[in-house]
Amino acid sequence: MQRWSSAPDPATDTGWRDTPARKGFFTDSSICIGCKACEVACKEWNGIPEDGLEMLGMSYDNTGALGASTWRHVAFIEQPRRPTGGGGFTPLPMVAATSDQNSPASAAETGIRWLMSSDVCKHCTHAACLDVCPTGSLMRTEFGTVVVQDDICNGCGYCIPACPFGVIDRRDGPAGARNVGIAQKCTLCYDRLGEGMTPACAQACPTKSILYGDLEELRITAQHRVEELHTAGVADARLYLADPNDGIGGAGAFFLLLDDPEVYGLPPDPVVTTRDLPAMWRTAAIAGAILLAGAAAAFVRARP
Amino acid sequence: MVPQATFTSYYGRPVVKASPWKSDIPAYLFLGGLAAGSSLLAAGADLRNLPELRRVARIAALAGVAAGGAALIHDLGRPARFLNMLRTAKPTSPMSMGTWILTAYGPMASLAGASELAGLLPWKLPIAGRLLSLGARPAGLVAALLAPALASYTGVLLSDTATPAWHGARRELPYIFVGSAAAAAGGLAMCCAGLEQAAPARRMAVGGAVVALAMEQRMEQSLGLSAETLHSGKARTLMAANRALTAGGAVGTIALGGRNRVAARAAGAALLAGSVCARFAIFEAGQLSARDPRYTVIPQRERVDRTTALDAGRS
C-alpha cells in the first residue's frame, strides 16, 4: 500500500526558524479513570461556552463528540468482557474500594470492561484543515501544532468536512458568545505553551493519562508503555497515530487504546484528503479542457 | 468486495463531520456552472456573429455569477469577513483557488453581461455605453477562457474532503460538473433564444448531458459502499429526477429542439432542472455519507485488515 511520507518537522517545513521541539500529547487510555477533569480544565482555561447538557444515554458520556465548544471529549464504553484477551480491564477506584460481600457487584463481577479515553485534536503532521483553509486562518505554530486565528477565520466551513477525525467545527451559539460563526478547535493551549506551561488538560489530569511534552520523547514513552502492558498480559493495548508513516504523517496527539479505534469513535485508517489533491487537479484540468473543446466544437458548424 | 454486514462505531455517532453548508453551496455549484457554460456559449456566439444567442448567454453568465457569488458569501459564518478569502492564494485549498478564479472571472463576465443589459435599455448611455460595448468582446473572451476552470474546480472543492461520497467520486466529479454546466447553459439558451441561433446551444447541451450521465454511472462504480448514499434519503429522489430530466431533455433536444419552439423550451427547462437536481443530489449524498459512520469505518477497516493480512503473509 502506498504510504504518505512524513515531514520530519512540520514547523520547519512551514517556514519557522529556530523552532522549539515539536510538542504533543500522549493520551494513555489504559489509566484514564473518566473523571473528565480534562474537559472541565479545557473549558475553563479557554473560556469555551456551554454547548448542551442533554442526557445522551452513552454510558457516562453526556458530552457526545468533539466540536467547536468541546475540545476534549472523554469517551466511555461499557463492554462485555471477552472470554479471551480480557486485558485492559479498568476498575474504577470507588467501585473497587467498596467491593465486598455486602456491596453491589464489583466491576470485575459484572463482566463489564469499561473503556475510557480522552479525545482531542490530533494536530496532524499533514493537517487537512490547514491545507484547505482558504483564508490562512488555520496556521502551523512554532511548536508544530495547528491553531485557528480567530480574527481571520470567516467561517467558510471547509475545514470541517476536510478533517478525517471530525474534530473541528463552526461555533453556532449561544448568541453573544465569543467567536460564534467561526471554526474552533483545540489550540494545544498555544497561549500556555508560549509561557512554557503545560496545556490545561494535561495539567489537570490526575492519573497522568494525558501526557504533554516533546513529541519525540512521548513516542518513546508510549512505546515503553505498550511493551509493558503486553508483558503484563494486556494483549489488546496498541498505539494509535504514533507512526510517522501513517496516512496523516503521524499525529501530534496520539493514543494508547485497548480496542480498535472505531470502538472509541476514531477512524481506523485516516488519510489526509490532500494526499490525492494533485491527481484531483489533473482530473479537473482535463475536464476543463474537454468543456472548452466541446464548446468550440458546438460552434464548428454554426453559421450566422 | 462484499461490504461487511456489521461494523463497530461509538454509539452510531459520525466519525467525520458533515459540512456545515446549507443549500447555498449546491445552489452555487449550479449557478457557477451555468455562468461558466454561458460564458463559453456567449464567446462562441460573439465570434460567430449570433447576436441573440450572445445576448442571452452573456446575461445568463452575469446573473449566474452574481447570484452564485451572493450564495457563497451568504453561506459564510461571518459574511462580513468574505474579503479575508483574498488574504492568500493556496493551491492546497480548492476554495482559495476557486476564489481567485471567481475574482478573475466575475468582473469579466459581468462587464460583458452589463453591455448586453445596457443595449436593452430604451435610452442610450452616453459614455458608459460606449465603454461597455468596447470592452464587451475582450471581457467576454477572457471570461470564456476562465470558464472551464470555474466549471471544473467545484468537483475538486467537494472531493478534497474526508466526506466519503465526495472523496470517493474524485475521479468523476469534475467531469460530471462540466457536463452539468454545459447542459444547464445550453438548456437556458434554448429557453431564451430563437431556434436558429440556438443550434450551438443544443449541441452543447446534448454533449454535456451525455458526459454528465455517463460519468454519474461511472461514479456509482467508483464509490463502492458509499454509492448507497445516492440511493437514500433526499439524494435518491434528486438523483432519479436528475437522470429523468437530463436524459429526457437531451432526447427532446435531439428530436424536436431544432424544429419546435415549445419543445425546445421544455427540453431546455428539463436540462436546467436536471442540472439543479444533480448538484443537490451529490451534495446530499455527501452529507449523508459523512453522518453515517459506516461509510467511513467499513472501507478503512477493510483497508487495515487487508494490510494486516498482507504483512502476516509476508512474515
Interface residues (C-beta under 8 A of the other chain):
Chain A: M1 L56 M58 G64 A65 A75 I77 A128 D131 V132 C133 P134 T135 G136 S137 I152 C153 N154 G155 C156 G157 Y158 I160 P161 A162 C163 P164 F165 G166 I168 D169 R170 D172 V180 G181 I182 A183 D260 E262 V263 Y264 G265 L266 P267 P268 D269 P270 T273 T274 D276 L277 A279 M280 W281 T283 A284 A285 I286 A287 G288 A289 I290 L291 L292 G294 A295 A296 A297 A298 F299 R301 A302 R303 P304
Chain B: F7 T8 S9 Y10 Y11 R13 P14 V15 V16 K17 A18 S19 P20 W21 A36 G37 L40 L41 A43 G44 A45 L47 R48 N49 L50 D75 L76 G77 R78 P79 R81 F82 N84 M85 R87 T88 K90 P91 T92 S93 P94 M95 S96 T99 A144 L145 A147 P148 A149 A151 S152 Y153 G155 V156 S159 D160 T161 A162 T163 W166 H167 R170 R171 P174 Y175 F177 V178 A181 A182 G186 A199 P200 A201 R203 M204 G207 G208 V211 G286 A290 P293 T296 V297 Q300 R301 R303 V304 R306 T307 L310
